[in-house]
Amino acid sequence: MIPLWTLILLIAGYLVYQRFFEKTKTGYVLVQDIYNHFELKRDMQSVFEKSHNARKKVLDSLIADIKIIGRKINNDKVKDTAAIRLFNIKREQYFETRQRLNQDDSAQLKQADEQILGQLNQYIKDYASKNHYKYIFGNASGGALMAADTTLNITSQLTEYVNQRYENKK
């Protein structure tokens, strides 16, 4: 059996080694850079633009109808009450549709952003684990990282890693 003092000495030695000699691997990323260069963000933006453009066509069609009816009303010497009613109905439709489509755009952007950030965070955790990082700091807009040694900047390596992971997932 190992004497108690030997066990205490071994534990103390290990703690001293860990405290003073073991280097904690850390790095930081420029969050906005990695976010902007993440391929999933680009793909989601492309999907958003397609659906936004389709929604915009609906609004453009309503505007065209309103303009046609408005010109007809202005050109008529005798005001057509049916045309005026239709003009008002189309105008109201336009405002309601515009509000609904703006809400749809906002909801789609929010959902995409949550999906992008969730996937990005998972990839960063995986990268940290795979590459034995104790800490990876980010310089989010809140200013949590005020200054750092640029040799600890792993933004480009991490951007490459997350995009490779995303491409392999496709």
C-alpha positions in Angstrom: 0.0 0.0 0.0 1.2 3.5 -0.9 1.8 5.7 2.2 -0.5 8.6 2.6 2.2 11.2 2.4 3.3 9.8 -1.0 -0.3 10.0 -2.3 -0.6 13.6 -1.1 2.8 14.5 -2.7 1.7 13.0 -6.0 -1.6 14.9 -6.0 0.1 18.2 -5.0 2.7 17.7 -7.7 0.0 17.1 -10.3 -1.9 20.2 -9.2 1.3 22.3 -9.4 2.0 20.9 -12.8 -1.5 21.7 -14.0 -1.5 25.2 -12.6 1.9 26.3 -13.8 3.1 24.2 -16.6 0.1 23.0 -18.6 -0.8 25.5 -21.2 -4.5 26.2 -21.7 -5.1 26.3 -25.4 -7.3 29.4 -26.2 -8.2 31.3 -29.3 -10.7 33.8 -30.5 -12.8 34.4 -33.5 -14.2 37.5 -35.2 -17.8 36.5 -34.9 -19.2 38.7 -37.7 -16.5 37.5 -40.1 -17.1 33.8 -39.5 -20.9 34.4 -39.7 -20.7 36.3 -43.0 -18.4 33.7 -44.6 -20.5 30.7 -43.4 -21.9 28.9 -46.4 -25.1 28.0 -44.6 -25.8 31.8 -44.2 -25.2 32.3 -47.9 -27.6 29.4 -48.8 -30.2 30.7 -46.4 -29.9 34.2 -47.8 -30.5 32.9 -51.3 -33.6 31.0 -50.2 -34.9 34.1 -48.4 -34.3 36.3 -51.5 -36.3 33.9 -53.7 -39.2 33.8 -51.3 -39.0 37.6 -50.8 -39.0 38.3 -54.5 -42.0 36.0 -54.9 -43.8 38.0 -52.2 -42.8 41.2 -53.8 -44.4 40.1 -57.1 -47.7 39.8 -55.3 -47.4 43.4 -54.1 -46.2 44.6 -57.5 -49.3 43.0 -59.1 -51.6 44.8 -56.6 -49.9 48.1 -57.2 -50.3 47.6 -61.0 -54.0 46.9 -60.5 -54.4 50.0 -58.3 -52.7 52.2 -60.8 -54.9 51.0 -63.7 -58.1 51.5 -61.7 -56.8 54.9 -60.5 -56.1 56.0 -64.1 -59.6 54.9 -65.2 -61.2 56.8 -62.4 -59.2 60.0 -63.2 -60.0 59.7 -66.9 -63.7 59.2 -66.5 -65.8 62.4 -66.7 -68.5 60.7 -64.7 -67.2 59.0 -61.6 -67.9 55.3 -61.6 -68.8 54.3 -58.0 -68.1 50.6 -58.7 -64.5 51.5 -59.9 -64.0 53.7 -56.8 -65.2 50.9 -54.5 -62.8 48.4 -56.4 -60.0 50.9 -56.1 -60.5 51.2 -52.3 -60.8 47.4 -51.9 -57.5 46.9 -53.9 -55.8 49.6 -51.9 -56.9 48.0 -48.6 -55.8 44.6 -49.9 -52.4 46.1 -50.8 -51.8 47.5 -47.3 -53.0 44.2 -45.5 -50.9 42.1 -47.9 -47.8 44.3 -47.5 -48.1 44.1 -43.7 -48.5 40.3 -43.8 -45.6 39.8 -46.2 -43.3 42.0 -44.1 -44.2 39.9 -41.1 -43.5 36.8 -43.1 -40.1 38.2 -44.1 -39.2 39.0 -40.5 -40.3 35.6 -39.3 -38.3 33.8 -42.1 -35.2 35.9 -41.3 -35.5 35.2 -37.6 -35.9 31.5 -38.1 -32.9 31.4 -40.6 -30.7 33.4 -38.2 -31.5 31.0 -35.3 -30.7 28.0 -37.5 -27.5 29.5 -38.7 -26.3 30.5 -35.2 -27.3 27.1 -33.8 -25.3 25.2 -36.4 -22.4 27.6 -36.2 -22.2 27.2 -32.4 -22.3 23.4 -32.7 -19.5 23.4 -35.2 -17.4 25.7 -33.0 -17.9 23.4 -30.1 -16.9 20.4 -32.2 -13.8 22.3 -33.4 -12.8 23.2 -29.9 -13.2 19.6 -28.8 -11.4 18.1 -31.8 -8.5 20.6 -31.5 -8.2 20.6 -27.7 -9.2 24.2 -27.1 -10.2 25.0 -23.5 -11.7 28.3 -24.6 -12.7 30.0 -27.8 -13.7 33.6 -27.3 -15.8 35.6 -29.7 -15.9 39.4 -30.2 -19.7 39.6 -30.4 -21.1 43.1 -30.7 -21.3 43.4 -26.9 -17.5 44.1 -26.8 -16.7 41.1 -24.6 -13.3 40.8 -26.3 -11.6 44.2 -26.1 -8.1 43.3 -27.2 -6.2 40.1 -28.0 -3.0 38.8 -29.4 -3.6 38.3 -33.1 -1.7 35.0 -33.1 -4.7 33.6 -31.1 -7.1 34.6 -33.9 -8.4 31.4 -35.3 -11.2 32.9 -37.4 -9.9 31.7 -40.8 -9.2 28.2 -39.6 -12.6 28.0 -37.9 -14.4 29.4 -41.0 -12.7 26.8 -43.2 -13.7 24.1 -40.7 -17.4 25.1 -40.4 -17.8 25.4 -44.1 -16.2 21.9 -44.6 -18.5 20.5 -42.0 -21.5 22.1 -43.7 -20.5 21.0 -47.2 -20.1 17.4 -45.9 -23.6 17.6 -44.3 -25.3 18.7 -47.6 
